[in-house]
Amino acid sequence: MMPDPNPKLEKQARDRLAILLGLRAGGGVLAILGLWMLLGGSLGGAYGFGWVLMVMGIGGLVVLPKILLRAWRSPR
């Protein structure tokens, strides 16, 4: 097995993967919590707040990872 030529890039890749996974997991939790509040869950929030959480969660699941991936893309 050959040693990695640039361990700094490997650490950067692992950090970016952790950020993306955390962002997607957090977005999923927010979306599920918002849906639960919309369907009548008793978390103490208002009906409109469920919509806000759901939109933020979907943004965290779909939109933000794409923006970050585009920003982190290596130049060609």
N, C-alpha and C positions, 0 to 999 in steps of 0.2 A: 504494500500500500504506500502510495506516494504522499508526502506531507502536503498540506494545503499551501499553495503559493502565497496566499494573502489572507491570513486569519481575520484581519479587520473587516474584509468584505463578508466573510462568513458570519461574523457577529452581527453585522449590519443587517444581513438577510434574516437571521433569526429574530432580531428585534422587530423588524418590519412585519414578519409573519405573526409574531405575538400581538402586535398592534392591530393587525387586520382581524385576527381571530377574536380578540377582545372586543373590537368594535362590532363585529357581526353578532357575537354572543349578547352583548349589551343591547343591540338593536332588536334582537329576537325577544329578549326579556321585556323590553319596553313595549313592543308590538303586542305581545301576549297579555301584558298587564293592561294596556289600553283596550284591547278587545274584551277582556274580562270585565272592565269597568263599563264598557258600552252594553254588555249583556246583563247588567244589573248586579255586578259584584259590589260588595259592601266594604270598600276600602276607605270610605269617607270622602271621596272625591266627587266632583260634579260630573254630569253627563258630558259636558263639553270638554272637560279635562281628559276624558278617555280618548276623544278624537285627537287631541294634541299629542298624547303619549303614543297613539298608534301611528300618526304621521311621522313623529320623530323616530320611532322604532323602525319603520319601513325605510326612512332615510338612512338610518344607521346600517340597515341590512343591505341596501341596494346602491344608494347614491354615493355615500362617503367612501366606501372602499374603491369604487371606480375612480373617484377624484384622486385619492391617494396613490393608486397604482399608476395613474397617468403622470402624476408629479414625480414619482420615484423611478419612472422608466429611464433606463440608461440611454444616453444619446447614441445614435447610429452613425 
